Amino acid sequence: MTPSDNRAEGEAVSTASPRDYFDLMKPRVMTLVVFTAFAGLIAAPVDADPFLAVMSILCLAVGAGAAGALNMAYDADIDATMQRTRKRPIPRGVVSVANAYGFGVVAAILSVLLMALASNYLAAGLLAFSIFFYAVIYTMILKRSTPQNIVIGGAAGAFPPMIGWVAVTGEISLDAVILFMIIFLWTPPHSWALALYKSGDYAAANVPMMPVAKGAKSTRLQILLYSIVLVVFAGAPVLTGLGGAVYGATSLGGGALFLLLAWRIFRSRAGEAGSAEEGALYAVRAGDKAARDLFAYSIGYLTVLFAALIIEHAFGAYVAIPGVG
């Protein structure tokens, strides 16, 4: 019996609305997944059939939502404990764990089968693996067992641009791997910044996030180190020719601010004062403001970085940097 089954077995659940099932799919996360996948699809060096491209992005969205639903089903006990997740559909009692599992499994199967029909088997295989990785490897194995959960598990969220690329090219190239690695390296500083100012939540739920397992000071140092590697690696698309002048300027300027905020966290006492009393995502104590600022900025940083690729490849704004690529 899973931890979440202990809570929900025999529990009466009211009739859920379509919005409740939509919320199961983690729409905020799904939005970022769709956007980065679209960037990978657009940046690929082929002319994709518009209808098949749209269908591929739809499959990615549904697949990401399926993984989110399976995550919420298994983590129902954690979500009920943590302040920032108590209002999710299962803790509120509007969706049962069994129904969440059923919804997630059906959505996952449909998304993979449709991806195979709309694009190619490699893209469908990658989508299936990404759902499995998030729902099983990260959620069921890593999350509750190791402070490296988000480092290894971050691979699941890094697949979308690669899948978007493969959906229209049928192959995995160096540029596709680079897009994967950018998100993979972005995930630890982004997630640990949140964990710093919500460490009390994670401690209460017995989730060994880095601040809980290794302490705030160690986490602040690792955020800085990962941020340095991320910002340097984010320049790789310029070297391969995938990114032009617009991307290069965005990467340089956005990366400089990312490092500044990471340095502010390193010099702060973020995470040592405990988490905020309020349940709101951005509610913080004064000492944790540096962590909140990086968390909020990191979302915009990744969005703008991938938006630069879309602008260059979809709107003819690509200008090669002389002597590079």
C-alpha positions as CSV (number, residue, x, y, z in Angstrom):
1,M,0.0,0.0,0.0
2,T,1.4,3.4,-0.9
3,P,1.6,6.3,1.6
4,S,-1.2,8.1,-0.2
5,D,-3.5,5.1,-0.1
6,N,-3.3,5.2,3.7
7,R,-5.0,8.6,3.7
8,A,-7.6,8.1,1.0
9,E,-8.9,4.5,1.4
10,G,-12.6,4.5,2.3
11,E,-12.7,8.3,2.3
12,A,-15.8,9.9,0.9
13,V,-15.0,12.2,-2.0
14,S,-17.5,14.7,-3.4
15,T,-18.1,15.0,-7.2
16,A,-15.2,16.8,-8.8
17,S,-15.5,19.4,-11.4
18,P,-13.5,19.5,-14.7
19,R,-11.5,22.3,-13.1
20,D,-10.4,20.0,-10.3
21,Y,-9.1,17.4,-12.8
22,F,-7.4,20.2,-14.7
23,D,-5.7,21.3,-11.5
24,L,-4.5,17.7,-11.0
25,M,-2.4,18.2,-14.1
26,K,-0.4,21.0,-12.5
27,P,-1.2,23.7,-15.1
28,R,1.6,26.0,-14.1
29,V,4.2,23.3,-14.7
30,M,2.4,22.2,-17.9
31,T,2.6,25.8,-19.3
32,L,6.4,25.8,-18.9
33,V,6.6,22.3,-20.4
34,V,4.5,23.3,-23.4
35,F,6.5,26.5,-23.9
36,T,10.0,24.8,-23.8
37,A,8.7,22.0,-26.0
38,F,7.5,24.5,-28.5
39,A,10.9,26.2,-28.5
40,G,12.6,22.9,-29.3
41,L,10.1,22.2,-32.1
42,I,10.5,25.6,-33.6
43,A,14.3,25.7,-33.3
44,A,14.7,22.3,-35.1
45,P,16.2,22.7,-38.6
46,V,13.2,21.4,-40.5
47,D,9.8,22.7,-41.8
48,A,7.3,20.8,-39.7
49,D,3.7,20.1,-40.8
50,P,1.6,22.7,-38.8
51,F,-1.1,20.2,-37.9
52,L,1.3,17.5,-36.8
53,A,3.3,20.0,-34.8
54,V,0.2,21.2,-32.9
55,M,-0.7,17.6,-32.2
56,S,2.7,16.9,-30.9
57,I,2.6,19.8,-28.5
58,L,-0.9,18.7,-27.4
59,C,0.5,15.3,-26.6
60,L,3.3,16.8,-24.6
61,A,0.8,18.9,-22.6
62,V,-1.4,15.9,-21.9
63,G,1.6,13.7,-21.0
64,A,3.0,16.4,-18.6
65,G,-0.5,16.6,-17.0
66,A,-0.6,12.9,-16.7
67,A,2.7,12.8,-14.8
68,G,1.4,15.6,-12.6
69,A,-1.8,13.7,-11.7
70,L,0.2,10.6,-10.9
71,N,2.5,12.6,-8.7
72,M,-0.4,14.1,-6.8
73,A,-2.0,10.7,-6.3
74,Y,1.1,9.2,-4.8
75,D,2.0,12.3,-2.8
76,A,-1.4,12.9,-1.3
77,D,-0.1,12.5,2.2
78,I,2.7,15.0,1.6
79,D,0.3,17.5,-0.1
80,A,-2.1,17.3,2.9
81,T,0.8,18.2,5.3
82,M,2.4,21.0,3.4
83,Q,0.8,24.5,3.7
84,R,1.4,25.4,0.0
85,T,-0.2,22.2,-1.3
86,R,-3.1,21.7,1.0
87,K,-5.6,23.2,-1.5
88,R,-4.8,20.7,-4.2
89,P,-7.8,18.6,-5.3
90,I,-6.9,15.4,-3.3
91,P,-6.2,17.1,0.0
92,R,-9.4,19.1,-0.4
93,G,-11.3,15.9,-0.8
94,V,-12.8,16.6,-4.2
95,V,-10.8,13.9,-6.1
96,S,-10.0,10.5,-4.7
97,V,-6.5,8.9,-5.0
98,A,-7.9,6.1,-7.1
99,N,-9.6,8.5,-9.5
100,A,-6.4,10.5,-9.8
101,Y,-4.4,7.4,-10.6
102,G,-7.0,6.3,-13.1
103,F,-7.0,9.8,-14.7
104,G,-3.2,9.9,-14.9
105,V,-2.8,6.4,-16.4
106,V,-5.4,7.0,-19.1
107,A,-4.0,10.4,-20.0
108,A,-0.5,9.0,-20.1
109,I,-1.4,6.1,-22.4
110,L,-3.5,8.4,-24.7
111,S,-0.7,11.0,-25.0
112,V,2.0,8.4,-25.9
113,L,-0.2,6.6,-28.4
114,L,-1.3,9.9,-30.1
115,M,2.4,11.1,-30.2
116,A,3.3,7.9,-32.0
117,L,0.6,8.5,-34.6
118,A,1.2,12.3,-34.9
119,S,5.0,12.3,-35.1
120,N,7.3,9.3,-34.6
121,Y,8.0,6.4,-32.3
122,L,11.2,8.0,-30.9
123,A,9.3,11.0,-29.7
124,A,6.6,8.8,-28.3
125,G,9.2,6.7,-26.5
126,L,10.8,9.7,-25.0
127,L,7.4,11.0,-23.8
128,A,6.6,7.7,-22.2
129,F,10.0,7.6,-20.5
130,S,9.7,11.2,-19.2
131,I,6.3,10.4,-17.7
132,F,7.7,7.2,-16.1
133,F,10.7,9.0,-14.8
134,Y,8.7,11.7,-13.1
135,A,5.9,9.5,-11.7
136,V,8.0,6.5,-10.7
137,I,11.8,7.4,-10.5
138,Y,11.3,10.8,-9.0
139,T,8.0,10.7,-7.1
140,M,8.0,7.1,-5.8
141,I,11.7,6.5,-5.3
142,L,13.9,9.6,-5.2
143,K,11.7,12.3,-3.5
144,R,11.4,10.6,-0.2
145,S,14.8,9.0,0.0
146,T,17.6,11.4,-1.0
147,P,18.5,15.1,-1.0
148,Q,19.6,14.6,-4.6
149,N,16.0,14.0,-5.5
150,I,15.6,17.2,-7.5
151,V,19.0,16.9,-9.2
152,I,18.3,13.4,-10.7
153,G,14.6,13.9,-10.9
154,G,15.1,17.2,-12.8
155,A,15.7,15.1,-15.9
156,A,12.0,14.6,-16.2
157,G,11.3,18.3,-16.7
158,A,14.3,18.7,-19.1
159,F,12.8,16.3,-21.7
160,P,10.2,18.6,-23.3
161,P,12.4,20.6,-25.7
162,M,14.2,17.5,-26.7
163,I,10.9,15.7,-27.4
164,G,9.7,18.8,-29.3
165,W,12.9,18.6,-31.4
166,V,12.6,14.9,-32.0
167,A,8.9,15.1,-32.9
168,V,9.7,17.0,-36.0
169,T,13.2,15.7,-36.9
170,G,12.9,12.1,-35.8
171,E,16.4,12.1,-34.2
172,I,18.3,13.3,-31.2
173,S,21.0,15.8,-32.1
174,L,23.6,17.7,-30.1
175,D,21.4,20.8,-30.0
176,A,18.5,18.8,-28.6
177,V,20.8,17.5,-25.8
178,I,22.0,21.1,-25.1
179,L,18.4,22.2,-24.7
180,F,17.8,19.3,-22.3
181,M,20.9,20.2,-20.3
182,I,20.0,23.8,-19.9
183,I,16.8,22.8,-18.1
184,F,18.5,20.0,-16.2
185,L,21.1,22.5,-14.8
186,W,18.4,25.1,-14.1
187,T,16.3,22.8,-12.0
188,P,18.4,22.6,-8.8
189,P,18.9,26.3,-8.2
190,H,15.3,27.0,-9.1
191,S,13.9,24.3,-6.8
192,W,16.4,24.7,-3.9
193,A,15.6,28.4,-3.8
194,L,12.0,27.5,-3.1
195,A,13.0,24.8,-0.7
196,L,15.1,27.3,1.3
197,Y,12.1,29.5,2.1
198,K,9.7,26.7,2.5
199,S,12.0,24.3,4.4
200,G,9.6,24.1,7.3
201,D,7.0,22.6,5.0
202,Y,9.4,20.0,3.7
203,A,10.6,19.1,7.2
204,A,7.0,18.7,8.4
205,A,6.3,16.3,5.5
206,N,9.6,14.4,6.0
207,V,10.8,15.2,2.5
208,P,14.7,15.3,2.5
209,M,15.0,18.4,0.3
210,M,18.6,19.8,0.4
211,P,18.0,22.5,3.1
212,V,16.3,19.9,5.4
213,A,19.0,17.1,4.8
214,K,22.2,19.2,4.5
215,G,21.3,22.5,6.0
216,A,20.7,26.0,4.6
217,K,24.4,27.0,4.3
218,S,25.3,24.0,2.2
219,T,22.2,24.6,0.0
220,R,23.1,28.2,-0.6
221,L,26.6,27.2,-1.7
222,Q,25.2,24.6,-4.1
223,I,22.7,27.1,-5.5
224,L,25.6,29.4,-6.4
225,L,27.8,26.6,-7.9
226,Y,24.9,25.2,-10.0
227,S,24.0,28.7,-11.1
228,I,27.6,29.3,-12.4
229,V,27.5,26.1,-14.4
230,L,24.1,26.9,-15.7
231,V,24.9,30.4,-16.9
232,V,28.1,29.2,-18.6
233,F,26.4,26.3,-20.3
234,A,23.4,28.4,-21.4
235,G,25.9,30.0,-23.9
236,A,26.4,26.6,-25.7
237,P,23.6,27.2,-28.3
238,V,25.7,30.2,-29.5
239,L,28.7,28.0,-30.0
240,T,26.7,25.4,-32.1
241,G,24.9,28.0,-34.1
242,L,21.5,27.2,-32.7
243,G,21.3,30.6,-31.0
244,G,22.2,33.9,-32.7
245,A,22.7,37.4,-31.5
246,V,19.3,37.7,-29.9
247,Y,19.8,34.5,-27.9
248,G,23.4,35.5,-27.1
249,A,22.4,38.9,-25.7
250,T,19.6,37.3,-23.7
251,S,21.8,34.6,-22.3
252,L,24.5,37.1,-21.3
253,G,22.2,39.7,-19.7
254,G,19.8,37.2,-18.1
255,G,22.7,35.1,-16.8
256,A,24.4,38.0,-15.2
257,L,21.3,38.8,-13.2
258,F,20.8,35.1,-12.3
259,L,24.4,35.0,-10.9
260,L,23.8,38.2,-9.0
261,L,20.7,36.8,-7.3
262,A,22.5,33.5,-6.6
263,W,25.3,35.5,-5.0
264,R,22.8,37.3,-2.9
265,I,21.5,34.0,-1.6
266,F,25.0,32.8,-0.9
267,R,25.7,35.9,1.2
268,S,22.3,35.8,3.0
269,R,20.9,33.7,5.8
270,A,18.1,32.4,3.7
271,G,16.6,29.2,5.0
272,E,17.9,29.6,8.6
273,A,14.8,31.5,9.8
274,G,12.4,28.7,8.9
275,S,9.6,28.9,6.4
276,A,6.9,31.5,6.2
277,E,3.7,31.0,8.2
278,E,1.4,31.8,5.3
279,G,0.6,29.2,2.8
280,A,1.1,31.4,-0.3
281,L,3.9,30.4,-2.6
282,Y,5.6,33.8,-2.4
283,A,5.1,34.5,1.3
284,V,8.5,34.8,3.0
285,R,10.2,35.9,6.1
286,A,12.5,38.9,5.7
287,G,15.6,36.7,5.9
288,D,14.4,34.5,3.1
289,K,13.7,37.2,0.5
290,A,16.9,36.5,-1.5
291,A,15.7,32.9,-2.0
292,R,12.2,34.0,-3.0
293,D,13.7,36.5,-5.5
294,L,15.8,33.9,-7.3
295,F,13.0,31.4,-7.4
296,A,10.7,34.0,-9.0
297,Y,13.3,35.3,-11.4
298,S,14.5,31.8,-12.5
299,I,11.1,31.1,-14.1
300,G,11.3,34.3,-16.1
301,Y,15.0,33.6,-17.0
302,L,14.2,30.2,-18.5
303,T,11.1,31.6,-20.3
304,V,13.0,34.5,-21.9
305,L,15.9,32.2,-22.8
306,F,13.7,29.9,-24.8
307,A,11.6,32.8,-26.1
308,A,14.8,34.1,-27.7
309,L,15.1,30.9,-29.7
310,I,11.5,31.1,-30.8
311,I,11.9,34.7,-31.9
312,E,15.1,33.9,-33.9
313,H,13.7,30.8,-35.6
314,A,10.0,31.6,-36.0
315,F,10.2,35.3,-36.9
316,G,13.4,35.5,-38.9
317,A,15.3,37.4,-36.3
318,Y,18.3,35.0,-36.4
319,V,21.6,36.9,-36.8
320,A,24.8,34.8,-36.7
321,I,27.5,36.1,-34.4
322,P,30.7,36.5,-36.5
323,G,33.4,34.0,-35.7
324,V,31.1,31.9,-33.6
325,G,29.2,28.7,-34.5
